């Protein structure tokens, strides 16, 4: 039976996932060794976080002798998109454009990134509406 994937992960779990995505397959010791410059985690902390990610269906385990190898079938970009989509589902549609603009203004972007954004915005202009409708339940927002 396939486990449902819980994409609600903590900041510490994100740290673990970033190592797994970068390494493809890794052990708890490798994760701890990589993160130890940034975090002062005890071995039990790393193992607890890995256990949570396995329980959430985000990490796979494979026994290799006396240790476990951890991997994921999820692409980092797909997981990030899913997480952002879930976040945007909780925001009034009228605010999304302003939030995206604010995120872009605070981000360091390459010329290629900017060109890609300009292309996407040009395409979005074809389907743009005069007024974005509110998607909130009455009483949830101020618009």
Secondary structure, 3 states (H helix, E strand, C coil): CCCCCCCCCCHHHHHHHHHHHHHCEECHHHHHHHHCCCCCCCHHHHHHHHHHHHHCCCCEEEEECCEEEEECCCCHHHHHHHHHHHHHHCCCHHHHHHHHHHHHHHCCCCHHHHHHHHHHHHHHHCCCCCCCCCCCCCCCCCC
